[in-house]
Amino acid sequence: VSFAICCGLEDVSQWYVAATGSDTNCGNSEETPFATIQLGISTADNGDTVSVAAGIYVENINFNGRDIAVLGADRESTIINGNQAGSVVTFESGEGSDAVLRGFTITNGLGSGFGQGSEPQMGGGIYIFGESDPTLMDLIIKNNYTLLAGGGIFMESGSPTLSNVTIVSNISQNIGGGIGIYENCSPVMNNVTIASNTANLFGEGISLHPYSSLYMLNTII
């Protein structure tokens, strides 16, 4: 909000990001986009939309409790590369279903949940925790890695909704190569493909722990 006020943009609800943009811009138009998705998220208020142009974004993003829509141009050409610097996308602050991530490839993440600044542990591609219930749509989650659980996605204490999501070629050195589902989760998956993931212990596709439930429709494992 303070950034918006400085730019005279208190009433703006649509923010723009492009690989050719600059984080010194105000981000309120396609002509003056931010360069990083995280700045778009940090500037937005609940109910806002962050529109991301096609391109490669080398960063790790955290919704930080904001119920906003972060929308890529399309999942083939709008890529968030985590640069093996942590989970590519994090929801850990009670985000609701209005926290939407749509239209991206999520790749090259190194799970960092429960291990910030130490060994990679949880959620290479996407890390969901803290009673967060995001909506994940039109995504490709591929080539992410974690040490303990959830090469593609790790979730605990949350009930995300996945629709039209492809989870392929992710690796966990322990369990849940594609998805690691821990306690108190009730995810819903519609039109999801989980294939060619690797877990050295068990659950190459999905690892589902006690005290959680999973609803799947039109889904291939």
N, C-alpha and C positions, 0 to 999 in steps of 0.2 A: 504493500500500500504506500509506504513512504516513497518508494521509487516512482510510482505512478503520480503521486502528488508533485514530486519534483518536476516531472515532465508535463504537468497540467493535464493528467489523464485519469482523473479520479473515477470517471464513469465508463471507462473502457472495459469491455468484457471479452474482446477477441484479441489475442496476441499472436504474433507471427515469428517464426524461426526459419532461417535458411542458412545453408552452409556458406553462402557468400555474404551473410550479414555481419553485423558487428554488435558486440555487447555494450558499446557506447551509444547505440541507437535506442529509441524509445519503444520499439517493437510493436507499435500500434497499427502498422500497415504493411502490406506486402512490399512496399518501397523502402521501408525502414525496419527490417526484421532484426531480431537478435541473432547471434551466431550459435548460441548454446540452448539446448532444450531446458536445462536446469534453470537458467535465468528466466525463461518463460514461465516455468512452474512457480518459481519463487515470487514472481511479480503478480501472478494471477490470484484472484480470490475465488472462494467457493462459487460454483456455477459458471465460471469462465471457461473459455476454450483456448487451447494453444494449438495453432495450426503449424505443422512442420513440413517444409518443402522437401522434395526428393533430394537425397544426398547422403553422405556418410558422416555421422556424428560420433566422434571418439570421446565418450564421456560415460559417467555412471550417474543415473538420475534417481532421486528420491522424492516421492510425492509429498512427504512431510505433512501428512494429515489433510491435504487439500482435496476436496471433492470437485475435481475439474476434469475436463476431457482433453487428453493429449492425442492429437490426430495426425498421423503421418499421411503423406500423399498416397502411397500404397505400399503394401508389405514387401514387394519385390525391390523397390528402388529407394526406400527410406530405411536406412540402416543405423542402428545404434550399436557401436562397437565398444565393448567394455574395456578393451586394451589390457585384459587380465589384471585389472586394478580393483576388482571387487565384483559383487553382483551388479549386473547391468541395470536392473530396475528394482527398486525397493519400495514396498508398502509395509510400514510397521507402526503407523500412528493412528490406527482406527479409521482408516479411510472406508467410506461406504460404497455402495454400488454405483454412485454417481462419479466415482473416480474411475475414469475410462482410459484405457490404453488401446489404441486401434491403429492398424495400418503400418506395422514396422517389422523389420527383421531384427531380432535380438541375438547378438553373437559375441563370442570371444570374452565371455564373463568368467570370473574366477570366484567361486562362492565365498562370501565373507560373513554371512550371518553367524552370530554367536562367536565370531572370531575376528572382529575388526582389528586390523593392525597385527594379526598373528597368522596362524595357518588358515588357509581357505577351508571352510567347513560346510556351509549350507547355501543352496540356491545360486548356482552359477549364472543362470539367465535371469530369473525373477525370484525375489525373496519376499514372502508374504508372512506377516506375523502381527501380533498385537491386536487381534479381533478386527482385522482388516478384511473387507469384502469387495475388492475391486472387480471391475468388468474388463475382461481381456478379450479383444475381438480382432479378427483378421491379422493374426501374427504368425511369423515363422520364428521359432526358437531353436537355434542350431549351434553346434560347435562351442558349447559352454562346458565348464569343468568345475567339479567340486570334490573335496576330500571325503566328506561324510555322507551327505544326503542331498538329493535333488539337483542333478546335473543341469536339467532344463529349468525346472521350477521346484522350489521348496515352499511348503506352507504349513503353518501351525497356528491354531487359534484364529482361524479365518474361514470364510465361505465365499471364495471367488466364483465368478461365472466365466467359463471359457466358451467361446463360440468361434468357429472357423479358425482354429489354431492348429498349426503343424509343429510337432516337437520331434526333431530328428538329430541324430549324431551328437548327442550330449553324453558326457561321461561323469560317473561318480566312482570314486575309488572304493566306496563302501556300498551304499544302497540307493535305490531310486535313481536309475540313470536318466530316465525321462522326467518323472515327477516323484518327489518324496512328500508324502502326506502324513503329518504327525497328528498329535492329539487335538481334539475339539475342532475338527474341520468338517464342513459339509459342502464340498465343491460340486458344481454342476457343470457338466461338459456336454456340449452339443456340436456335432460336426468337428470332432477333434481327431487328428491322426498322430499316433505315437509310434515311431518306428526307428530301428537301427540305433538305439541308445545302448549304453554299456554300463553295467554295474558289476564290480568285482565280487560282491558278496551275494546279493539277491535283489530282485525287483528291477530288472533291466528296463522294463517299460514303466511300471508304477510300483512303488512301495507304499502300502496302506497299513498304517498302524492302528492299534485299538482305540476305541472311543472316537472314531471318525466314521463318516459315511460318505459314499460316492455315488452320484447319480450320473449315468451316461446315456446319451441318445445319439444314434447315427455316428458312432465313434469306432475307430479302427485302432487296435493295439497289435 
